[in-house]
Amino acid sequence: MLEKIIGSVNDALYSYILIIVLVLGGLYFTFRTKFVQFRLLGEQFRAVTEKPKDGKGVSSFQALMVSTASRVGTGNIIGVSTALCLGGFGSMFWMWVIALIGSASAFIESTLAQIYKKKGPEGSYGGPAYYIEAALKSRPLAIIFTVLLIITYGVGFNMLASFNLQSTFSTYDFYNSLTVNGINLFPWIIGFVIAVLVAFCLFGGGKGIVKVTSLIVPFMGLAYILIALIITVMNANILPSVFKEIFSNAFDFKAIFGGFSGSCIMYGIKRGLFSNEAGVGSAPNASASAEVSHPAKQGLVQILSVFIDTILVCSATAFMCMTSGITPSEKISGAQYVQLSLEATLGKFGPIFITIAMILFAFTTLLGNLFYVDKAFCYILGKTPGKMFNCIYYIIASLLIFVGAGLNADLLWGIADITMGGMTLINMPVIIYLGKYAIRTLNDYTKQRKEGKEPVFYAENINLPDKVDYWQK
């Protein structure tokens, strides 16, 4: 009954509401910023190399790694596989569309997070809750958004990441070897191990989260993309038929509107949003922590994060699978489709590689998600939580990771989709309303760059009516 209710809400949310909000919002920002995601590609790489002046704050690169750690995760493997198996190859086209359009939304929300960021004892912090309260003067709405963020990342996404990780072991013979009264204990054992490791990192402090993700994410992403590229090249003869299938499936409107809830558009948008999170309001929490000389710089960095996630990593998974010759189906959706695809090309090494990749992807996702939750609690409480609060929160977070490993996949996907959709429905209208300040900030940045200057920002340059902690002369 619960699954049916969640399924019905999801169908309504993603069939009509979110498609309109995300696509129209993304197009609006794309045109208002004059295609910033393409026009300033070089500036994106330039901005990510900036370091804090005092050498102590969080750098643009570290903020990028935290947001990428949450974005680049199990959704890039399991989410893409699910979309291909249930929505068809055309889902990949719509994932690309939502990423390219949504990256403009990512620029706006992250730039706003920088403008409205707050000063703290350990550096800057902020996010949608802060620009909602500061600009809209609505703390209740900001708290609703924050609660949804906690549920989405601390509960839904982390339980799902735990399940996805343990599911990669399902193709091995030993997976079903520990059964008691018809219950397979292996998922619970994996869940316990993950929970203990995450708890160990959490009790090491928030700084440890940034350092761990900064070290792991680049190597994880590069190795994964390299293997995907090798497999795609090995199966290059299949590429023409793959591209034909992608575009014919993506524009088969008779089939799409005949069953929209299971169409490539639906799965492309759902899994694309789950993967790149553009417009959801999560990445701005990491963006606000970066020490930069101009807010637009971090907005540009977050465009790069969306591209890394979808255009690189999601596409890597998709082409690995689509060129393997393995026919996708509902029966093998999830980890099994990816593992079978790699095994078809690389033999027994394929499933082992995916298992290792999933361990790294899921682990950094879990840590990145809890970084957001940590900042969300800071906002609700109005201060950094005490040791007792953190101890209880870390224990609960670890227990949820443990429980998620043994639950039903459809239920977990459904919960995550709904709460993520709720965040998006609050954040997107807010950034559309406040977007003019981010666009003025972008214009200020490009003006200074044309003059040959290193851009420096002051709030009075954009006639910002709200009081902010930073950017004063």
C-alpha positions in Angstrom: 0.0 0.0 0.0 2.8 2.4 0.9 4.6 1.7 -2.4 1.4 2.3 -4.3 0.9 5.7 -2.6 4.5 6.7 -3.2 4.2 5.6 -6.8 1.1 7.6 -7.4 2.7 10.8 -5.9 5.8 10.2 -8.0 3.8 9.9 -11.2 2.0 13.1 -10.6 5.2 14.9 -9.5 7.4 13.9 -12.4 4.7 13.6 -15.1 3.7 17.2 -14.9 5.0 19.5 -12.2 8.7 19.0 -12.1 9.1 18.7 -15.8 7.6 22.2 -16.2 9.5 23.7 -13.3 12.9 22.3 -14.2 12.8 22.7 -18.0 11.2 26.1 -18.1 13.3 27.3 -15.2 16.5 26.0 -16.8 15.6 27.5 -20.2 14.8 30.9 -18.5 18.2 31.0 -16.8 20.0 29.7 -19.9 18.7 32.6 -22.0 19.0 35.2 -19.2 22.7 34.3 -18.6 23.3 34.2 -22.4 24.2 30.5 -22.3 26.7 30.9 -19.4 27.2 27.1 -19.3 28.7 27.1 -22.8 29.9 30.7 -23.1 32.2 30.7 -20.1 33.5 27.1 -20.2 37.1 28.3 -20.0 36.3 30.5 -17.0 34.9 27.4 -15.2 38.3 25.7 -15.3 40.0 28.9 -14.3 37.7 29.5 -11.3 38.2 26.0 -9.9 41.9 26.6 -9.4 41.5 29.6 -7.1 42.7 29.1 -3.6 41.8 31.1 -0.4 43.9 34.1 0.2 44.7 33.1 3.8 45.3 29.5 2.8 42.9 28.3 5.6 39.4 28.4 4.2 37.7 25.9 1.9 38.9 26.3 -1.7 36.7 26.2 -4.8 38.2 22.8 -5.6 37.3 21.4 -2.2 33.8 22.8 -2.4 33.5 21.2 -5.9 34.7 17.9 -4.6 32.1 17.9 -1.8 29.2 18.7 -4.2 30.6 16.2 -6.7 30.9 13.6 -4.0 27.2 13.8 -3.5 26.4 14.1 -7.2 28.8 11.5 -8.5 27.6 8.4 -6.7 25.4 5.4 -7.0 23.0 7.3 -9.3 25.7 7.4 -11.9 25.8 3.6 -12.1 22.6 2.2 -10.7 20.4 5.2 -11.6 21.6 5.1 -15.2 21.2 1.4 -15.5 17.6 1.7 -14.1 16.8 4.4 -16.6 18.1 2.4 -19.5 16.4 -0.8 -18.5 13.0 0.7 -17.6 12.9 3.8 -19.9 15.0 2.7 -22.8 18.1 4.1 -24.5 16.2 7.4 -25.1 16.4 8.1 -21.4 20.1 9.1 -21.9 19.2 11.8 -24.3 16.8 13.4 -21.7 19.4 13.0 -19.0 21.8 15.1 -21.2 19.1 17.7 -21.8 18.2 18.1 -18.1 21.9 18.4 -17.3 22.7 21.0 -20.0 19.7 23.1 -19.3 19.9 22.5 -15.5 23.5 23.6 -15.3 22.3 27.2 -15.7 20.1 26.7 -12.7 23.1 25.3 -10.8 25.0 28.5 -11.6 22.2 30.7 -10.2 21.6 28.8 -7.0 25.4 28.5 -6.2 26.0 32.2 -7.0 23.1 33.2 -4.7 24.6 30.9 -1.9 27.9 32.8 -2.2 26.2 36.2 -2.1 24.1 35.4 1.0 26.7 33.3 2.8 27.3 33.8 6.5 30.5 34.2 8.6 31.3 31.4 11.1 34.2 30.6 13.4 35.5 28.0 10.9 34.8 30.0 7.7 31.8 30.8 5.6 28.6 28.7 5.3 25.2 29.0 3.7 22.8 27.6 1.2 19.1 27.9 0.1 17.8 28.2 3.7 19.9 31.3 4.2 19.0 33.1 1.0 15.3 32.2 1.5 15.4 33.7 5.0 17.5 36.7 4.1 15.8 37.7 0.8 12.3 36.5 1.3 12.2 37.0 5.1 10.5 33.6 5.6 12.2 31.4 8.2 9.3 29.0 8.2 9.8 28.3 4.5 13.5 28.0 5.0 13.0 25.4 7.8 10.6 23.4 5.6 13.2 23.3 2.9 15.9 22.3 5.5 13.8 19.5 6.9 13.2 18.1 3.4 17.0 18.3 2.8 17.7 16.3 6.0 15.1 13.7 5.0 16.3 13.5 1.4 20.0 13.2 2.0 20.2 11.8 5.6 17.4 9.3 5.1 16.3 8.7 1.5 19.6 9.1 -0.5 21.8 7.4 2.1 19.5 4.4 2.6 19.4 4.1 -1.2 23.2 4.4 -1.6 23.6 1.7 1.0 21.2 -0.6 -0.8 22.8 0.1 -4.2 26.2 -0.7 -2.8 25.3 -4.1 -1.4 23.3 -5.0 -4.5 26.5 -5.1 -6.5 27.4 -8.2 -4.6 24.2 -10.0 -5.8 25.9 -11.5 -8.8 28.5 -13.4 -6.7 27.8 -17.0 -5.6 28.4 -16.2 -1.9 25.7 -13.5 -1.8 22.9 -16.1 -1.0 25.1 -18.4 1.1 24.0 -16.8 4.5 20.3 -17.4 4.8 18.3 -17.8 8.1 14.6 -18.5 8.0 14.4 -17.4 4.4 16.1 -14.1 5.1 19.4 -13.4 3.3 21.8 -12.0 5.9 24.5 -10.8 3.5 22.9 -7.4 2.6 22.7 -6.7 6.4 26.3 -7.6 6.9 27.4 -5.3 4.1 25.1 -2.6 5.5 26.7 -3.0 9.0 30.2 -2.7 7.6 29.3 0.5 5.6 27.6 2.0 8.7 30.6 1.4 10.9 33.0 2.9 8.3 30.8 6.0 7.9 30.4 6.4 11.7 34.2 6.3 12.0 34.6 9.2 9.5 31.8 11.2 11.1 33.2 11.0 14.5 36.5 12.3 13.0 34.8 15.7 12.4 33.5 17.8 9.4 37.0 18.7 8.2 37.7 15.1 7.7 34.8 14.8 5.4 36.1 17.5 3.1 39.6 15.9 3.1 38.5 12.4 2.4 36.2 13.4 -0.5 38.8 15.6 -2.0 41.3 12.7 -2.1 39.0 10.0 -3.3 36.6 11.6 -5.8 39.2 12.6 -8.6 40.8 9.1 -8.7 37.5 7.4 -8.5 36.0 9.4 -11.4 39.1 9.2 -13.6 39.5 5.4 -13.3 35.8 4.9 -14.0 35.8 7.1 -17.1 39.0 5.5 -18.4 37.5 2.0 -18.1 34.3 3.2 -19.8 36.3 4.7 -22.6 38.3 1.6 -23.2 35.1 -0.5 -23.3 33.4 1.9 -25.7 36.4 1.9 -28.0 36.5 -1.9 -28.0 32.9 -1.9 -29.1 33.1 1.1 -31.4 31.4 -0.8 -34.2 28.2 -0.8 -32.3 28.1 3.0 -31.7 26.2 3.9 -34.8 23.3 1.7 -33.9 23.5 2.9 -30.3 23.1 6.5 -31.3 20.3 5.6 -33.7 18.5 3.8 -30.8 19.0 6.8 -28.5 17.5 9.4 -30.8 14.7 7.2 -32.2 13.7 6.1 -28.7 13.9 9.7 -27.3 11.6 11.1 -30.0 9.1 8.2 -30.2 6.3 10.4 -28.9 3.6 7.9 -29.7 5.2 5.4 -27.3 6.1 8.2 -24.8 2.6 9.6 -24.4 1.1 6.2 -24.6 2.7 5.4 -21.2 4.3 8.5 -19.9 5.0 7.3 -16.4 7.3 4.6 -17.7 8.7 6.6 -20.7 12.3 7.6 -21.5 11.4 11.3 -20.7 10.2 10.4 -17.2 13.1 8.2 -16.3 15.6 10.6 -18.0 14.4 13.5 -15.9 14.0 11.5 -12.6 17.4 9.8 -12.8 19.0 12.9 -14.3 17.8 15.0 -11.4 18.8 12.4 -8.9 22.3 12.3 -10.4 23.2 15.9 -11.1 20.9 17.6 -8.5 20.8 20.9 -10.6 18.1 23.1 -9.1 17.5 20.9 -6.1 19.3 23.2 -3.7 21.9 20.8 -2.3 25.1 21.9 -4.0 24.7 25.5 -2.8 25.4 24.3 0.7 28.9 23.3 -0.4 29.3 26.3 -2.6 28.8 28.7 0.2 31.7 27.3 2.1 34.2 28.3 -0.6 36.5 31.3 -0.1 36.4 33.2 -3.4 36.9 36.8 -4.5 33.6 36.8 -6.5 30.4 34.8 -6.1 30.1 34.1 -9.9 33.3 32.1 -9.6 31.6 29.4 -7.5 28.6 29.5 -9.7 30.9 28.6 -12.7 32.5 25.9 -10.6 29.1 24.3 -10.0 28.3 24.2 -13.7 31.5 22.2 -14.1 30.3 19.8 -11.4 27.0 19.1 -13.3 29.0 18.5 -16.5 31.4 16.1 -14.6 28.4 14.2 -13.2 26.1 13.7 -16.2 28.1 14.5 -19.4 31.1 12.5 -18.2 30.3 9.9 -15.6 26.6 9.1 -16.4 27.5 9.0 -20.1 30.4 6.7 -19.3 28.0 4.2 -17.6 25.5 4.5 -20.4 28.0 3.8 -23.3 29.6 0.9 -21.3 26.2 -0.7 -21.1 24.8 0.3 -24.5 27.8 -0.9 -26.5 28.1 -4.3 -24.6 25.5 -6.1 -26.6 23.5 -7.0 -23.5 19.8 -6.2 -24.0 18.4 -4.1 -21.1 15.3 -5.3 -19.3 13.4 -4.8 -16.1 14.6 -8.1 -14.8 18.3 -7.0 -14.8 17.8 -3.3 -14.0 20.3 -1.9 -11.5 23.7 -3.3 -10.7 23.2 -6.5 -12.6 22.8 -4.8 -16.0 26.1 -2.9 -15.5 27.9 -6.0 -14.3 26.7 -8.2 -17.1 27.7 -5.5 -19.6 31.2 -5.2 -18.3 31.6 -9.0 -18.0 30.6 -9.3 -21.7 33.6 -7.1 -22.6 36.2 -7.6 -19.8 35.3 -11.0 -18.6 35.4 -11.7 -14.8 37.3 -8.5 -14.1 34.2 -6.5 -15.1 31.9 -7.3 -12.2 34.9 -7.0 -9.7 35.7 -3.5 -11.1 32.1 -2.3 -10.7 32.0 -3.6 -7.2 35.1 -1.7 -6.3 33.8 1.4 -8.1 30.5 1.2 -6.3 32.2 0.9 -2.9 34.1 4.2 -3.6 31.1 5.9 -5.3 28.7 5.0 -2.5 31.1 5.8 0.3 31.9 9.3 -1.0 28.1 9.8 -1.7 27.3 9.0 1.9 29.9 11.4 3.3 28.9 14.2 0.9 25.3 13.8 1.8 26.0 13.9 5.5 28.0 17.1 5.0 24.8 18.7 3.8 22.8 17.3 6.7 25.3 18.6 9.1 25.0 22.1 7.7 21.2 21.8 7.7 21.1 21.1 11.5 23.3 24.1 12.0 20.7 26.3 10.4 17.7 24.9 12.3 19.5 25.1 15.6 21.0 28.5 14.8 24.4 27.3 16.0 26.9 24.5 15.6 25.3 21.4 17.3 26.9 20.2 20.6 28.8 17.0 21.1 25.8 15.1 22.5 23.5 16.2 19.6 26.2 15.2 17.1 26.7 11.9 18.8 23.0 11.0 18.6 22.8 12.2 15.0 25.8 10.3 13.9 24.5 7.1 15.4 21.0 7.5 13.8 22.6 8.3 10.4 24.7 5.2 10.7 21.7 3.1 11.7 19.7 4.3 8.7 22.6 3.3 6.4 22.6 -0.1 8.0 18.8 -0.5 7.6 18.8 0.8 4.0 21.0 -2.1 2.8 18.2 -4.6 3.5 15.1 -2.8 2.3 13.1 -2.8 -1.0 14.7 -0.9 -3.9 11.4 0.5 -5.3 10.4 1.9 -1.9 13.8 3.6 -1.4 13.8 5.1 -5.0 10.3 6.3 -4.4 11.0 8.0 -1.1 14.1 9.7 -2.5 12.3 10.9 -5.6 9.5 12.5 -3.6 11.6 14.3 -1.0 14.1 15.5 -3.7 11.1 16.8 -5.7 9.8 18.7 -2.7 13.2 20.4 -2.3 13.2 21.3 -6.0 9.6 22.8 -5.8 10.8 25.2 -3.1 14.2 26.0 -4.4 13.4 26.6 -8.1 10.7 29.3 -7.6 12.9 31.0 -5.1 16.0 31.2 -7.4 13.7 32.3 -10.2 12.6 35.2 -8.0 16.1 36.0 -6.8 17.8 35.2 -10.0 18.2 38.8 -11.1 20.9 39.3 -8.4 22.9 36.3 -9.6 22.6 37.6 -13.2 23.8 41.1 -12.2 26.7 39.3 -10.4 27.5 37.5 -13.6 27.5 40.7 -15.6 29.7 42.3 -13.0 32.2 39.4 -13.3 32.3 39.4 -17.1 32.7 43.2 -17.2 35.8 43.0 -14.9 37.3 40.1 -16.9 36.9 42.1 -20.2 38.7 45.0 -18.5 41.6 42.6 -17.7 40.9 42.6 -14.0 40.8 39.8 -11.4 37.1 40.1 -10.5 36.4 41.3 -7.0 32.8 41.6 -5.8 30.9 44.2 -3.7 27.2 43.9 -2.9 26.6 47.6 -3.9 27.6 46.7 -7.4 24.4 44.9 -8.0 22.1 47.1 -5.8 21.5 44.3 -3.4 18.7 45.4 -1.0 19.5 42.8 1.7 22.2 42.9 4.4 24.9 40.3 3.9 27.9 39.3 6.0 30.4 39.5 3.1 31.1 41.6 0.1 31.2 45.0 1.8 33.8 47.7 0.9 
